[in-house]
């Protein structure tokens, strides 16, 4: 009985290690895009802004939090980004996430300004 417990423990550790290795390998293909969205006139943060990222074959979506901050996990690559909020002009730009990390301050222009 003791030998079976040891064998199961070793098997569980091996499976856990293999899963961790696969997870770490997959994580190295990911990049983090974070920042804050603000009003271009007042400088105040804008909550709950839609942040869409595109490649020709894929689409990701995210949103800023109550303080206008956001962090999106995306693949390391060039991506098109669209940031939009009600009452503001939509901002569209390209980001290079090949380094694995990008931090931006996105200023949205109020409509009518």
C-alpha positions as CSV (number, residue, x, y, z in Angstrom):
1,X,0.0,0.0,0.0
2,X,2.9,2.4,0.9
3,X,4.5,1.7,-2.5
4,X,1.3,2.6,-4.3
5,X,1.0,5.9,-2.5
6,X,4.6,6.7,-3.4
7,X,4.0,5.8,-7.0
8,X,0.9,7.9,-7.2
9,X,2.7,10.9,-5.6
10,X,5.6,10.6,-8.1
11,X,3.1,10.3,-11.0
12,X,1.2,13.4,-9.7
13,X,4.5,15.4,-9.4
14,X,5.5,14.4,-13.0
15,X,2.1,15.4,-14.4
16,X,2.2,18.7,-12.5
17,X,5.7,19.4,-13.8
18,X,4.7,18.6,-17.4
19,X,1.7,20.9,-17.1
20,X,3.8,23.7,-15.6
21,X,6.4,23.3,-18.4
22,X,3.6,23.5,-21.1
23,X,2.1,26.5,-19.3
24,X,5.4,28.3,-19.1
25,X,6.1,27.5,-22.8
26,X,2.7,28.9,-23.8
27,X,3.2,32.0,-21.5
28,X,6.4,32.9,-23.3
29,X,4.3,33.4,-26.5
30,X,2.1,36.0,-24.7
31,X,2.6,39.7,-24.2
32,X,1.0,42.2,-21.9
33,X,-0.5,45.5,-23.1
34,X,-1.4,47.8,-20.2
35,X,-2.2,51.4,-19.6
36,X,-4.7,54.0,-18.7
37,X,-7.4,55.8,-20.8
38,X,-7.9,59.5,-20.1
39,X,-9.9,62.4,-21.4
40,X,-7.6,64.4,-23.7
41,X,-9.0,67.8,-22.5
42,X,-9.4,67.3,-18.7
43,X,-6.9,64.5,-18.1
44,X,-9.5,62.6,-16.0
45,X,-9.5,58.8,-16.4
46,X,-12.4,57.3,-18.4
47,X,-13.9,54.1,-16.9
48,X,-15.2,51.1,-18.8
49,X,-13.6,51.9,-22.2
50,X,-13.8,49.2,-24.9
51,X,-10.3,48.0,-26.0
52,X,-10.3,45.8,-29.1
53,X,-7.2,44.2,-30.6
54,X,-7.1,42.6,-34.0
55,X,-5.0,40.5,-36.3
56,X,-6.3,39.5,-39.7
57,X,-7.3,36.1,-38.3
58,X,-8.1,36.9,-34.7
59,X,-9.9,39.4,-32.4
60,X,-9.5,40.1,-28.6
61,X,-11.5,42.4,-26.5
62,X,-11.0,44.0,-23.1
63,X,-12.1,47.0,-21.1
64,X,-10.7,49.6,-18.7
65,X,-11.7,49.4,-15.1
66,X,-13.4,52.1,-13.0
67,X,-10.1,54.1,-12.9
68,X,-9.5,53.9,-16.7
69,X,-6.7,51.3,-16.2
70,X,-6.5,48.2,-18.4
71,X,-4.3,45.2,-18.9
72,X,-4.8,42.7,-21.8
73,X,-2.9,39.5,-22.4
74,X,-2.2,39.1,-26.1
75,X,0.1,37.2,-28.4
76,X,3.6,38.7,-29.2
77,X,3.0,40.4,-32.5
78,X,2.0,43.5,-34.3
79,X,-1.7,44.2,-33.6
80,X,-4.3,46.8,-34.6
81,X,-5.9,48.4,-31.5
82,X,-9.2,50.3,-31.3
83,X,-10.1,52.2,-28.1
84,X,-13.6,53.6,-27.9
85,X,-16.0,55.1,-25.4
86,X,-19.4,56.7,-25.6
87,X,-19.0,60.5,-26.0
88,X,-15.4,60.2,-27.3
89,X,-13.7,59.9,-30.7
90,X,-12.5,56.4,-31.4
91,X,-8.7,56.0,-31.4
92,X,-7.1,53.5,-33.8
93,X,-3.4,52.6,-33.8
94,X,-0.9,49.8,-34.3
95,X,1.1,48.3,-31.4
96,X,4.3,46.2,-31.5
97,X,4.1,43.6,-28.7
98,X,7.0,41.5,-29.9
99,X,9.0,42.6,-26.8
100,X,6.4,41.1,-24.5
101,X,5.4,44.3,-22.8
102,X,3.9,47.7,-23.7
103,X,2.5,50.4,-21.5
104,X,0.5,53.3,-22.9
105,X,-1.5,56.4,-21.9
106,X,-4.4,56.7,-24.4
107,X,-6.0,60.1,-24.5
108,X,-9.5,60.2,-26.1
109,X,-10.8,63.4,-27.6
110,X,-14.4,64.3,-26.5
111,X,-16.9,64.4,-29.4
112,X,-17.5,68.0,-30.4
113,X,-14.1,69.2,-29.3
